[in-house]
């Protein structure tokens, strides 16, 4: 009888521990929900569980030590899906501001496929690369944008930022050379 009680006690303790770790993992990787301009709730998109707005220390805890970037002292790099292109993370005031992920085969799902998973309607931005059929489609409330080749429905890059409105997106350095008007193209990326 004592043996059965011991086994049941051990089983209950293990079940609680597993439940706790599952709950904690879901809490850490869950996406932040924010209101869109229309009032509908949308999920903030993340790069491998990393959400812009977290501290640099939290980024290191989640992804490990980054490599420094030659482009800027505010930018750090993590290995990308292709050995030639890293994922760039912009840090400002000790906070993750922006993430630029290069997308490659086999992960390059079509833009139509990716956009169908986001409840928010995108805004098309124009820049110098638009002359070759590439545009930025931004989802401000979801905190995500895609650099897309419209001619072949291919996503080249995925950009992550803190959810905001379109005016807030256009103040981010990565979007400074893009416009909502095809007539107002302001230089390259």
N, CA, C and O of each residue as an XYZ file, in Angstrom:
756
protein
N       0.822     -1.195      0.000
C       0.000      0.000      0.000
C       0.867      1.262      0.000
O       0.580      2.231     -0.703
N       1.957      1.226      0.822
C       2.838      2.384      0.880
C       3.514      2.614     -0.472
O       3.758      3.751     -0.876
N       3.807      1.526     -1.151
C       4.462      1.636     -2.456
C       3.538      2.327     -3.460
O       3.996      3.160     -4.242
N       2.268      2.002     -3.450
C       1.285      2.624     -4.349
C       1.176      4.122     -4.057
O       1.094      4.925     -4.985
N       1.175      4.498     -2.802
C       1.096      5.911     -2.424
C       2.338      6.649     -2.900
O       2.247      7.766     -3.411
N       3.515      6.016     -2.729
C       4.754      6.642     -3.196
C       4.734      6.835     -4.709
O       5.105      7.903     -5.196
N       4.314      5.836     -5.448
C       4.257      5.926     -6.915
C       3.264      7.009     -7.334
O       3.557      7.800     -8.232
N       2.105      7.053     -6.700
C       1.091      8.070     -7.022
C       1.622      9.471     -6.716
O       1.387     10.401     -7.487
N       2.329      9.630     -5.607
C       2.899     10.931     -5.232
C       3.949     11.370     -6.257
O       3.950     12.521     -6.693
N       4.827     10.467     -6.632
C       5.852     10.782     -7.638
C       5.181     11.147     -8.957
O       5.594     12.106     -9.609
N       4.164     10.406     -9.359
C       3.442     10.681    -10.596
C       2.809     12.074    -10.557
O       2.898     12.814    -11.536
N       2.180     12.435     -9.458
C       1.544     13.754     -9.323
C       2.590     14.863     -9.383
O       2.366     15.882    -10.036
N       3.711     14.687     -8.724
C       4.789     15.694     -8.742
C       5.318     15.863    -10.160
O       5.513     16.990    -10.616
N       5.550     14.763    -10.860
C       6.047     14.845    -12.237
C       5.012     15.529    -13.132
O       5.373     16.352    -13.974
N       3.729     15.196    -12.958
C       2.674     15.828    -13.762
C       2.635     17.337    -13.524
O       2.484     18.100    -14.479
N       2.766     17.778    -12.296
C       2.792     19.213    -12.003
C       4.017     19.887    -12.617
O       3.922     20.994    -13.147
N       5.171     19.213    -12.543
C       6.389     19.797    -13.107
C       6.270     19.934    -14.629
O       6.632     20.970    -15.188
N       5.776     18.914    -15.287
C       5.584     18.974    -16.741
C       4.593     20.086    -17.076
O       4.839     20.879    -17.984
N       3.495     20.149    -16.364
C       2.501     21.200    -16.590
C       3.087     22.584    -16.404
O       2.802     23.486    -17.191
N       3.897     22.766    -15.382
C       4.529     24.059    -15.136
C       5.451     24.445    -16.279
O       5.403     25.581    -16.749
N       6.294     23.517    -16.739
C       7.229     23.834    -17.818
C       6.509     24.102    -19.140
O       6.930     24.973    -19.900
N       5.446     23.377    -19.422
C       4.655     23.648    -20.631
C       4.032     25.032    -20.534
O       4.083     25.801    -21.494
N       3.451     25.356    -19.397
C       2.840     26.681    -19.205
C       3.872     27.788    -19.354
O       3.616     28.790    -20.022
N       5.037     27.616    -18.738
C       6.092     28.632    -18.801
C       6.585     28.811    -20.239
O       6.802     29.941    -20.677
N       6.763     27.722    -20.971
C       7.222     27.799    -22.357
C       6.182     28.506    -23.228
O       6.546     29.333    -24.064
N       4.908     28.200    -23.048
C       3.862     28.864    -23.823
C       3.802     30.347    -23.494
O       3.572     31.169    -24.381
N       4.003     30.691    -22.252
C       3.977     32.091    -21.837
C       5.118     32.866    -22.489
O       4.917     34.000    -22.922
N       6.313     32.277    -22.569
C       7.473     32.949    -23.144
C       7.350     33.102    -24.645
O       7.792     34.112    -25.193
N       6.759     32.125    -25.333
C       6.718     32.176    -26.788
C       5.395     32.685    -27.336
O       5.236     32.793    -28.552
N       4.445     32.998    -26.467
C       3.171     33.484    -26.977
C       3.353     34.860    -27.605
O       4.238     35.626    -27.224
N       2.503     35.148    -28.564
C       2.594     36.411    -29.273
C       1.742     37.453    -28.563
O       0.666     37.158    -28.044
N       2.248     38.664    -28.556
C       1.542     39.768    -27.943
C       0.360     40.159    -28.822
O       0.496     40.233    -30.043
N      -0.787     40.408    -28.220
C      -1.965     40.816    -28.975
C      -2.147     42.313    -28.795
O      -2.100     42.829    -27.679
N      -2.358     43.011    -29.924
C      -2.533     44.451    -29.866
C      -3.693     44.852    -30.761
O      -4.019     44.134    -31.707
N      -4.325     45.993    -30.478
C      -5.432     46.417    -31.328
C      -4.923     46.999    -32.637
O      -3.910     47.698    -32.663
N      -5.629     46.707    -33.724
C      -5.292     47.287    -35.019
C      -6.004     48.634    -35.115
O      -6.824     48.955    -34.256
N      -5.702     49.436    -36.156
C      -6.399     50.709    -36.316
C      -7.908     50.544    -36.411
O      -8.646     51.475    -36.089
N      -8.388     49.371    -36.849
C      -9.828     49.148    -36.954
C     -10.420     48.664    -35.637
O     -11.636     48.514    -35.524
N      -9.569     48.417    -34.636
C     -10.046     47.957    -33.346
C      -9.988     46.453    -33.185
O     -10.128     45.953    -32.068
N      -9.786     45.713    -34.271
C      -9.691     44.258    -34.188
C      -8.361     43.879    -33.533
O      -7.358     44.574    -33.694
N      -8.369     42.777    -32.801
C      -7.133     42.330    -32.168
C      -6.303     41.544    -33.174
O      -6.819     40.687    -33.892
N      -5.009     41.849    -33.213
C      -4.086     41.136    -34.094
C      -2.899     40.676    -33.270
O      -2.565     41.293    -32.258
N      -2.258     39.592    -33.697
C      -1.098     39.067    -32.982
C       0.171     39.692    -33.521
O       0.358     39.797    -34.733
N       1.049     40.110    -32.605
C       2.354     40.615    -33.022
C       3.163     39.443    -33.527
O       3.240     38.403    -32.873
N       3.759     39.606    -34.673
C       4.570     38.568    -35.274
C       5.953     38.553    -34.617
O       6.443     39.586    -34.162
N       6.566     37.388    -34.573
C       7.876     37.256    -33.938
C       8.842     36.512    -34.843
O       8.428     35.743    -35.710
N      10.134     36.746    -34.635
C      11.188     36.000    -35.316
C      11.725     34.984    -34.320
O      12.378     35.349    -33.342
N      11.455     33.734    -34.566
C      11.900     32.630    -33.706
C      11.626     32.916    -32.227
O      12.466     32.657    -31.366
N      10.448     33.449    -31.953
C      10.049     33.760    -30.584
C      10.533     35.095    -30.064
O      10.165     35.493    -28.958
N      11.358     35.804    -30.841
C      11.888     37.105    -30.419
C      10.954     38.197    -30.927
O      10.626     38.255    -32.112
N      10.538     39.049    -30.019
C       9.601     40.124    -30.318
C      10.299     41.471    -30.149
O      10.843     41.740    -29.078
N      10.300     42.325    -31.176
C      10.856     43.667    -30.978
C      10.198     44.345    -29.771
O       8.990     44.246    -29.556
N      11.030     45.032    -29.000
C      10.563     45.661    -27.766
C      11.151     45.009    -26.525
O      11.120     45.591    -25.441
N      11.698     43.779    -26.681
C      12.324     43.142    -25.525
C      13.712     43.752    -25.315
O      14.252     44.415    -26.201
N      14.267     43.522    -24.152
C      15.593     44.068    -23.858
C      16.676     43.257    -24.568
O      16.459     42.104    -24.941
N      17.829     43.868    -24.748
C      18.972     43.203    -25.370
C      19.390     41.995    -24.534
O      19.775     40.964    -25.086
N      19.315     42.115    -23.204
C      19.671     40.995    -22.333
C      18.726     39.812    -22.550
O      19.164     38.662    -22.563
N      17.429     40.092    -22.721
C      16.475     39.014    -22.984
C      16.760     38.354    -24.333
O      16.616     37.140    -24.481
N      17.164     39.158    -25.307
C      17.531     38.610    -26.617
C      18.688     37.629    -26.471
O      18.656     36.542    -27.047
N      19.699     38.003    -25.711
C      20.867     37.129    -25.505
C      20.444     35.852    -24.780
O      20.928     34.767    -25.105
N      19.547     35.973    -23.802
C      19.068     34.783    -23.092
C      18.347     33.832    -24.048
O      18.485     32.614    -23.937
N      17.581     34.389    -24.986
C      16.787     33.565    -25.901
C      17.611     32.996    -27.058
O      17.408     31.847    -27.452
N      18.535     33.786    -27.604
C      19.235     33.412    -28.839
C      20.741     33.227    -28.673
O      21.400     32.771    -29.608
N      21.309     33.568    -27.512
C      22.747     33.453    -27.314
C      23.464     34.724    -27.736
O      22.834     35.699    -28.147
N      24.768     34.706    -27.632
C      25.578     35.884    -27.979
C      25.561     36.122    -29.485
O      25.780     35.192    -30.260
N      25.303     37.355    -29.906
C      25.302     37.665    -31.337
C      26.697     37.999    -31.843
O      27.633     38.165    -31.061
N      26.822     38.095    -33.159
C      28.046     38.580    -33.781
C      27.873     40.085    -33.991
O      26.757     40.542    -34.236
N      28.956     40.864    -33.899
C      28.830     42.294    -34.197
C      28.633     42.487    -35.700
O      29.005     41.633    -36.505
N      28.046     43.613    -36.058
C      27.809     43.943    -37.458
C      28.789     45.003    -37.918
O      29.169     45.881    -37.143
N      29.197     44.928    -39.160
C      30.052     45.969    -39.734
C      29.234     47.178    -40.158
O      29.777     48.272    -40.312
N      27.937     46.992    -40.347
C      27.072     48.059    -40.840
C      26.840     49.157    -39.802
O      26.770     50.336    -40.150
N      26.720     48.774    -38.526
C      26.368     49.747    -37.501
C      26.690     49.180    -36.122
O      26.628     47.970    -35.902
N      27.033     50.069    -35.204
C      27.282     49.655    -33.823
C      25.973     49.241    -33.150
O      25.993     48.507    -32.162
N      24.844     49.702    -33.671
C      23.537     49.371    -33.102
C      22.962     48.080    -33.666
O      21.867     47.673    -33.278
N      23.679     47.431    -34.572
C      23.166     46.230    -35.211
C      24.012     45.029    -34.802
O      25.241     45.106    -34.776
N      23.343     43.912    -34.480
C      24.021     42.652    -34.204
C      23.459     41.603    -35.151
O      22.381     41.772    -35.721
N      24.209     40.512    -35.310
C      23.828     39.494    -36.283
C      23.673     38.128    -35.638
O      24.399     37.772    -34.710
N      22.711     37.372    -36.149
C      22.518     35.978    -35.777
C      22.526     35.155    -37.052
O      22.106     35.643    -38.101
N      22.997     33.914    -36.982
C      23.028     33.086    -38.191
C      21.644     32.992    -38.832
O      20.641     32.757    -38.159
N      21.620     33.180    -40.139
C      20.373     33.067    -40.887
C      20.187     31.652    -41.410
O      20.943     30.745    -41.061
N      19.185     31.474    -42.241
C      18.919     30.163    -42.813
C      19.863     29.861    -43.969
O      19.927     28.723    -44.434
N      20.585     30.853    -44.430
C      21.562     30.711    -45.501
C      22.914     31.138    -44.945
O      22.996     32.147    -44.244
N      23.955     30.407    -45.236
C      25.250     30.715    -44.624
C      25.829     32.041    -45.073
O      26.760     32.542    -44.442
N      25.312     32.625    -46.142
C      25.834     33.891    -46.645
C      25.093     35.114    -46.100
O      25.590     36.236    -46.205
N      23.926     34.908    -45.529
C      23.115     36.023    -45.031
C      22.711     35.787    -43.588
O      22.090     34.774    -43.265
N      23.062     36.719    -42.730
C      22.656     36.644    -41.328
C      21.364     37.424    -41.118
O      20.979     38.247    -41.948
N      20.706     37.155    -40.004
C      19.544     37.939    -39.602
C      20.071     39.113    -38.775
O      20.792     38.921    -37.796
N      19.701     40.329    -39.183
C      20.193     41.544    -38.524
C      19.174     42.022    -37.495
O      17.980     42.118    -37.778
N      19.671     42.322    -36.292
C      18.827     42.816    -35.204
C      19.349     44.192    -34.806
O      20.511     44.337    -34.427
N      18.488     45.195    -34.894
C      18.861     46.557    -34.521
C      18.499     46.790    -33.061
O      17.365     46.561    -32.640
N      19.484     47.251    -32.302
C      19.315     47.530    -30.871
C      19.406     49.042    -30.677
O      20.331     49.685    -31.175
N      18.443     49.600    -29.954
C      18.478     51.032    -29.658
C      18.067     51.218    -28.203
O      17.025     50.724    -27.774
N      18.892     51.933    -27.453
C      18.631     52.142    -26.019
C      18.417     50.816    -25.288
O      17.512     50.691    -24.462
N      19.267     49.820    -25.603
C      19.246     48.509    -24.955
C      17.951     47.725    -25.208
O      17.599     46.832    -24.437
N      17.247     48.068    -26.298
C      15.994     47.405    -26.635
C      16.034     46.961    -28.099
O      16.562     47.670    -28.955
N      15.475     45.786    -28.377
C      15.365     45.325    -29.765
C      14.362     46.219    -30.482
O      13.187     46.260    -30.119
N      14.832     46.935    -31.502
C      13.987     47.867    -32.252
C      13.449     47.229    -33.533
O      12.288     47.429    -33.893
N      14.302     46.455    -34.224
C      13.965     46.007    -35.576
C      14.726     44.724    -35.891
O      15.867     44.555    -35.459
N      14.103     43.824    -36.638
C      14.741     42.582    -37.073
C      14.523     42.431    -38.574
O      13.401     42.556    -39.065
N      15.622     42.156    -39.305
C      15.540     41.921    -40.755
C      16.023     40.499    -41.032
O      17.193     40.173    -40.833
N      15.091     39.660    -41.499
C      15.396     38.264    -41.799
C      15.369     38.048    -43.307
O      14.376     38.370    -43.960
N      16.432     37.513    -43.856
C      16.468     37.155    -45.277
C      15.776     35.804    -45.444
O      15.967     34.897    -44.633
N      14.988     35.678    -46.478
C      14.203     34.475    -46.704
C      14.765     33.736    -47.921
O      14.996     34.346    -48.965
N      14.983     32.438    -47.790
C      15.573     31.634    -48.857
C      14.832     30.322    -49.024
O      14.084     29.893    -48.146
N      15.052     29.701    -50.156
C      14.530     28.363    -50.390
C      15.135     27.453    -49.319
O      16.328     27.599    -49.052
N      14.428     26.549    -48.699
C      13.065     26.149    -48.993
C      12.010     26.919    -48.197
O      10.824     26.606    -48.299
N      12.408     27.908    -47.415
C      11.434     28.595    -46.568
C      10.673     29.697    -47.292
O       9.770     30.287    -46.699
N      10.996     30.003    -48.550
C      10.375     31.140    -49.213
C       8.956     30.830    -49.680
O       8.709     30.582    -50.861
N       8.060     30.849    -48.751
C       6.645     30.658    -49.046
C       6.156     31.908    -49.766
O       6.672     33.001    -49.529
N       5.197     31.764    -50.616
C       4.706     32.902    -51.385
C       4.129     33.982    -50.466
O       3.702     33.707    -49.344
N       4.129     35.211    -50.971
C       3.559     36.314    -50.215
C       2.068     36.083    -49.982
O       1.560     36.351    -48.893
N       1.377     35.594    -50.983
C      -0.066     35.340    -50.825
C      -0.310     34.364    -49.676
O      -1.248     34.533    -48.897
N       0.533     33.349    -49.578
C       0.389     32.365    -48.509
C       0.659     32.994    -47.140
O      -0.091     32.765    -46.190
N       1.721     33.780    -47.042
C       2.057     34.419    -45.757
C       1.004     35.448    -45.356
O       0.592     35.504    -44.197
N       0.573     36.258    -46.315
C      -0.372     37.328    -45.979
C      -1.741     36.775    -45.580
O      -2.480     37.424    -44.840
N      -2.079     35.585    -46.066
C      -3.372     34.996    -45.709
C      -3.432     34.619    -44.234
O      -4.520     34.401    -43.702
N      -2.284     34.537    -43.564
C      -2.239     34.163    -42.150
C      -2.324     35.372    -41.218
O      -2.351     35.217    -39.997
N      -2.367     36.571    -41.793
C      -2.408     37.794    -40.988
C      -3.767     38.455    -41.180
O      -4.200     38.680    -42.310
N      -4.430     38.760    -40.086
C      -5.793     39.281    -40.171
C      -5.862     40.744    -40.618
O      -6.923     41.219    -41.025
N      -4.768     41.435    -40.547
C      -4.719     42.852    -40.892
C      -4.503     43.042    -42.406
O      -3.844     42.222    -43.044
N      -5.050     44.104    -42.965
C      -4.842     44.417    -44.383
C      -3.504     45.161    -44.533
O      -3.231     46.083    -43.764
N      -2.654     44.771    -45.523
C      -1.345     45.416    -45.663
C      -1.426     46.772    -46.361
O      -2.382     47.073    -47.075
N      -0.390     47.575    -46.132
C      -0.188     48.823    -46.868
C       1.045     48.627    -47.738
O       2.083     48.173    -47.258
N       0.932     48.966    -49.009
C       2.032     48.811    -49.950
C       2.909     50.054    -49.907
O       2.419     51.175    -50.037
N       4.219     49.845    -49.722
C       5.173     50.953    -49.704
C       6.075     50.862    -50.928
O       6.418     49.777    -51.396
N       6.446     52.032    -51.429
C       7.261     52.133    -52.626
C       8.629     52.705    -52.265
O       8.752     53.571    -51.400
N       9.657     52.196    -52.954
C      11.014     52.697    -52.788
C      11.761     52.501    -54.090
O      11.164     52.138    -55.103
N      13.063     52.738    -54.071
C      13.850     52.614    -55.292
C      13.771     51.199    -55.872
O      13.780     51.032    -57.091
N      13.696     50.187    -55.014
C      13.610     48.803    -55.490
C      12.291     48.514    -56.196
O      12.158     47.491    -56.868
N      11.311     49.411    -56.047
C      10.019     49.228    -56.704
C      10.141     49.281    -58.218
O       9.302     48.731    -58.930
N      11.176     49.935    -58.709
C      11.389     49.996    -60.154
C      11.641     48.613    -60.747
O      11.421     48.398    -61.939
N      12.103     47.671    -59.917
C      12.340     46.307    -60.395
C      11.255     45.341    -59.909
O      11.461     44.127    -59.887
N      10.109     45.885    -59.523
C       8.972     45.048    -59.131
C       8.966     44.601    -57.684
O       8.204     43.703    -57.326
N       9.804     45.208    -56.827
C       9.839     44.838    -55.417
C       9.185     45.931    -54.577
O       9.408     47.122    -54.794
N       8.378     45.502    -53.621
C       7.653     46.435    -52.768
C       7.693     45.936    -51.328
O       7.936     44.758    -51.067
N       7.453     46.847    -50.412
C       7.301     46.488    -49.003
C       5.802     46.461    -48.712
O       5.089     47.425    -48.988
N       5.337     45.352    -48.156
C       3.965     45.254    -47.682
C       4.044     45.241    -46.170
O       4.622     44.330    -45.577
N       3.462     46.254    -45.548
C       3.603     46.430    -44.103
C       2.259     46.219    -43.408
O       1.208     46.637    -43.895
N       2.330     45.560    -42.261
C       1.189     45.307    -41.379
C       1.516     45.981    -40.050
O       2.046     45.329    -39.150
N       1.216     47.263    -39.907
C       1.667     48.025    -38.729
C       1.228     47.443    -37.387
O       2.047     47.336    -36.474
N      -0.031     47.068    -37.246
C      -0.523     46.574    -35.957
C       0.014     45.185    -35.630
O       0.030     44.788    -34.464
N       0.449     44.448    -36.636
C       1.014     43.112    -36.423
C       2.522     43.140    -36.229
O       3.112     42.144    -35.812
N       3.156     44.283    -36.531
C       4.593     44.414    -36.343
C       5.403     43.623    -37.352
O       6.449     43.073    -37.007
N       4.936     43.556    -38.607
C       5.658     42.779    -39.617
C       5.524     43.434    -40.988
O       4.516     44.072    -41.295
N       6.561     43.262    -41.802
C       6.534     43.732    -43.192
C       7.290     42.719    -44.039
O       8.153     41.995    -43.541
N       6.958     42.677    -45.323
C       7.620     41.764    -46.247
C       8.160     42.546    -47.434
O       7.470     43.401    -47.987
N       9.403     42.250    -47.826
C       9.954     42.746    -49.087
C       9.592     41.688    -50.114
O      10.039     40.545    -50.026
N       8.769     42.078    -51.101
C       8.139     41.126    -52.006
C       8.422     41.483    -53.457
O       8.430     42.658    -53.826
N       8.651     40.474    -54.269
C       8.680     40.654    -55.714
C       7.268     40.350    -56.194
O       6.833     39.199    -56.185
N       6.552     41.401    -56.616
C       5.158     41.232    -57.039
C       5.023     40.341    -58.272
O       4.022     39.641    -58.426
N       6.016     40.365    -59.143
C       5.916     39.641    -60.408
C       5.895     38.123    -60.213
O       5.220     37.412    -60.957
N       6.625     37.629    -59.222
C       6.626     36.178    -59.017
C       6.162     35.762    -57.614
O       6.364     34.618    -57.207
N       5.539     36.695    -56.875
C       4.939     36.386    -55.572
C       5.955     35.804    -54.590
O       5.636     34.883    -53.838
N       7.186     36.345    -54.596
C       8.258     35.833    -53.754
C       8.588     36.803    -52.632
O       8.730     38.002    -52.870
N       8.710     36.298    -51.418
C       9.143     37.088    -50.269
C      10.665     36.971    -50.180
O      11.203     35.867    -50.091
N      11.365     38.130    -50.204
C      12.827     38.139    -50.081
C      13.285     38.385    -48.646
O      14.279     37.814    -48.198
N      12.558     39.233    -47.934
C      12.920     39.549    -46.552
C      11.656     39.694    -45.720
O      10.598     40.073    -46.222
N      11.792     39.383    -44.440
C      10.726     39.626    -43.470
C      11.286     40.591    -42.438
O      12.366     40.365    -41.893
N      10.558     41.664    -42.169
C      10.978     42.691    -41.222
C      10.031     42.667    -40.025
O       8.812     42.615    -40.191
N      10.592     42.703    -38.826
C       9.807     42.685    -37.591
C      10.065     43.975    -36.814
O      11.201     44.445    -36.750
N       9.020     44.546    -36.225
C       9.118     45.781    -35.453
C       7.985     45.785    -34.429
O       7.095     44.936    -34.480
N       8.018     46.739    -33.501
C       6.944     46.827    -32.512
C       5.661     47.287    -33.190
O       5.703     48.173    -34.044
N       4.521     46.705    -32.827
C       3.256     47.130    -33.416
C       3.028     48.631    -33.219
O       3.313     49.184    -32.157
N       2.523     49.255    -34.238
C       2.279     50.692    -34.230
C       1.272     51.000    -35.327
O       0.670     50.088    -35.896
N       1.089     52.270    -35.623
C       0.266     52.638    -36.775
C       1.189     52.940    -37.955
O       2.410     52.905    -37.804
N       0.627     53.234    -39.119
C       1.443     53.451    -40.311
C       2.387     54.640    -40.138
O       3.533     54.583    -40.584
N       1.929     55.704    -39.504
C       2.794     56.870    -39.274
C       4.001     56.471    -38.419
O       5.114     56.932    -38.672
N       3.794     55.634    -37.425
C       4.888     55.156    -36.582
C       5.877     54.302    -37.364
O       7.087     54.408    -37.166
N       5.361     53.455    -38.254
C       6.234     52.618    -39.083
C       7.138     53.493    -39.941
O       8.335     53.229    -40.054
N       6.572     54.525    -40.541
C       7.334     55.369    -41.459
C       8.414     56.192    -40.751
O       9.281     56.760    -41.415
N       8.377     56.265    -39.425
C       9.442     56.963    -38.683
C      10.618     56.044    -38.359
O      11.679     56.518    -37.952
N      10.438     54.732    -38.536
C      11.529     53.787    -38.268
C      12.606     53.943    -39.334
O      12.286     54.107    -40.511
N      13.881     53.895    -38.940
C      14.975     54.085    -39.909
C      14.897     53.148    -41.121
O      15.215     53.565    -42.235
N      14.486     51.912    -40.929
C      14.429     50.955    -42.040
C      13.415     51.351    -43.109
O      13.528     50.938    -44.264
N      12.432     52.146    -42.725
C      11.376     52.545    -43.660
C      11.559     53.974    -44.171
O      10.704     54.481    -44.896
N      12.656     54.624    -43.806
C      12.824     56.053    -44.126
C      12.886     56.353    -45.624
O      12.614     57.479    -46.040
N      13.237     55.365    -46.426
C      13.332     55.605    -47.870
C      12.158     54.997    -48.633
O      12.255     54.718    -49.828
N      11.055     54.799    -47.928
C       9.847     54.251    -48.546
C       8.685     55.211    -48.351
O       8.666     56.009    -47.415
N       7.718     55.115    -49.255
C       6.560     56.007    -49.226
C       5.308     55.224    -49.595
O       5.392     54.162    -50.211
N       4.151     55.748    -49.218
C       2.880     55.131    -49.593
C       2.484     55.530    -51.021
O       1.518     55.002    -51.571
N       3.226     56.453    -51.606
C       2.924     56.942    -52.948
C       3.999     56.492    -53.946
O       5.193     56.648    -53.692
N       3.568     55.939    -55.068
C       4.517     55.532    -56.111
C       5.217     56.746    -56.711
O       6.326     56.630    -57.233
N       4.575     57.904    -56.637
C       5.142     59.127    -57.208
C       6.221     59.730    -56.309
O       7.010     60.557    -56.767
N       6.267     59.333    -55.051
C       7.189     59.946    -54.098
C       8.324     59.009    -53.696
O       8.773     59.033    -52.549
N       8.791     58.181    -54.638
C       9.872     57.248    -54.335
C      11.106     58.035    -53.934
O      11.556     58.928    -54.652
N      11.660     57.677    -52.738
C      12.754     58.433    -52.156
C      14.025     57.625    -51.985
O      14.453     57.445    -50.845
N      14.632     57.148    -52.991
C      15.911     56.430    -52.852
C      15.737     54.969    -52.542
O      14.613     54.477    -52.448
N      16.840     54.272    -52.383
C      16.835     52.819    -52.180
C      16.804     52.435    -50.731
O      16.677     53.283    -49.848
N      16.921     51.126    -50.485
C      16.869     50.661    -49.116
C      18.194     50.739    -48.454
O      18.321     50.381    -47.284
